[in-house]
């Protein structure tokens, strides 16, 4: 679970450069962030997904974070195929319980669940993403973001 304070502390310890962007109020959607002047192509959205994963012991419910470009749409058929079972967006209550922040503020740094990036997100240079605070965005180089997340996976997850 990581709110803005924990994320900033982590980034300072790791000596990762970043900027905090004032979003001028609470923002929940990519469209809200674009309205304050952030280019859609520079937005990385992080979605929390509830999946039924096929394991040796049977189906197990897990939560994963998926990072994709702001304008891209998640293809749930691809997510279901990846995990071998049902997959859907976590409810607002689940996001708050699992990640500790509301929908719209989710950041992939120190999130506490496995992180998957869509292949197309790997093309990003500088990114603006949730910061653990609905009123602030976190801006940094995508390559620096990847340094903060151990064990992430890259796969094809968006609609074409």
Secondary structure, DSSP 8 states (H G I E B T S, - for coil): ---HHHHHHHHHHHT---EEEE-SS---SHHHHHHTT--GGGEEEEEEEEEEEEETTEEEEEEEEEEEETT--B-HHHHHHHHTS-EEE--HHHHHHHHSS-TT---STT-SSEEEEEGGGGG-SEEEEE-SSTTEEEEEEHHHHHHT-TT-EEE--B--
